[in-house]
Amino acid sequence: MSKQPIGIFDSGVGGTSIWKAINTLLPNESTIYLADSANAPYGPKGKENIIDLSIKNTDLLINKGCKIIVVACNTATTNAIDYLRNNYNIPFIGIEPAIKPAALQTKTYAVGILATKGTLSSALFSKTSNLFASNITIVEQVGDGIVELIESGQLYSPEMKSLLNIYLEPMINENIDFLVLGCTHYPFLIPILLELLPNHVKIIDSGEAVARQTKVILESHEIFNTSSLKGKSEFYTNGNPEIIKSLLNNSLNVKYLDF
């Protein structure tokens, strides 16, 4: 079982930022990435719909032999991870905004959170925020339109920069010194965000932490691949395969799959 792949799914191409971190830390592990771009974004969808989509993605990855599944979507994690863990007998790794490190390190006592509606309105986000950030100002911003622009290949468009200027303005006015990215699509925005934010603002995303946790779970379940051979990576999308290639590497094996 140790040579079976790690399954990763997201509501589109955003979770490839998580795949990249996992692939960097665990190059000998094979991976299968599932981009549910036809249903992106998950944020505005209701909890039951998000659970149904997560079940569909999980079943597909299990049918492809995955030994562990990374839910590389903040919205799917906050709404569906408990259901998945209770109804399947393989390990699941979830993702949530990295509020804790930001809350512990802030010097201005103000932190910005850019996330989807589905994440910011979830019980898990509320619990984490209350636990670690009760004594600081949290400036929440729903990133409406960002996922759609990334999914349609408009990452560096004037529309994206205009949106981000609007979303960042209240955070800058509150003197944030950390910006937490609460959606796996958003790390692709970092070059643009660095242009728009004051120099003292640090950006935090969850990629490296998720990769480290994936390694811990693989080892604890004794399904870590000890082979010295480089793993294989497969990508499936029900959207445009060229979007994933443009974000990562044009030589990657990205296939269209109707699911």
Helices and strands as residue ranges (DSSP letters): E 6-10, H 16-25, E 31-35, G 37-39, H 47-63, E 68-71, H 74-87, E 92-93, H 99-105, E 110-115, H 117-120, H 123-132, E 137-142, H 146-151, H 158-173, E 178-182, G 186-189, H 190-196, E 202-204, H 207-220, E 233-237, H 241-247, E 254-256
